[in-house]
């Protein structure tokens, strides 16, 4: 227990992060699966096999990838907040010097 405090490692925080990352992966997979199933249904209804399935699968994957990217960017912006290499911090330093 003392060892973890010295290193700044919080067991529960690490587990929460792992669960969050797992849930993001499952969310992407389920999103693509639901769009594929919707595409299969529309293909059987319209007789356009496999175009709706392929189109909606690509749509679901691109949407999930964009969602993952925006989450990643938000997390990185939050972690970089106030760091010297960020633009806001550099601008604030320049303004103080002027």
C-alpha positions, -999 to 999 in steps of 0.1 A, spaced: 0 0 0 28 24 9 47 16 -23 17 27 -44 14 60 -26 51 68 -31 48 61 -69 15 80 -71 -3 49 -85 -39 45 -75 -51 10 -80 -87 20 -84 -79 48 -108 -60 24 -130 -89 -1 -130 -114 27 -138 -93 38 -167 -90 2 -180 -128 -2 -177 -133 30 -196 -111 20 -224 -128 -14 -226 -162 2 -227 -150 25 -256 -139 -6 -276 -172 -24 -269 -191 7 -279 -173 8 -312 -179 -29 -319 -216 -27 -309 -222 4 -330 -207 -13 -361 -227 -44 -354 -260 -25 -351 -254 -7 -383 -245 -40 -401 -277 -55 -388 -297 -25 -399 -280 -28 -433 -289 -65 -436 -325 -57 -428 -327 -29 -453 -310 -50 -480 -336 -78 -474 -364 -53 -476 -351 -34 -507 -333 -63 -524 -301 -44 -527 -278 -69 -511 -250 -61 -500 -249 -23 -506 -268 -11 -476 -249 -34 -453 -215 -23 -466 -225 14 -466 -239 14 -431 -210 -7 -418 -186 19 -431 -208 47 -417 -209 31 -383 -171 25 -382 -163 61 -393 -187 75 -368 -172 54 -340 -137 63 -350 -145 100 -350 -161 96 -316 -130 79 -303 -108 106 -318 -127 134 -303 -127 117 -269 -89 112 -272 -84 148 -281 -105 160 -252 -85 138 -228 -52 150 -242 -63 187 -240 -73 181 -203 -40 165 -195 -19 192 -213 -38 220 -197 -13 244 -182 18 226 -195 46 248 -210 43 232 -245 6 242 -250 -2 273 -270 -22 289 -243 6 286 -217 31 300 -242 8 329 -251 3 337 -214 40 337 -208 46 360 -237 19 384 -225 35 385 -190 69 393 -205 55 421 -227 
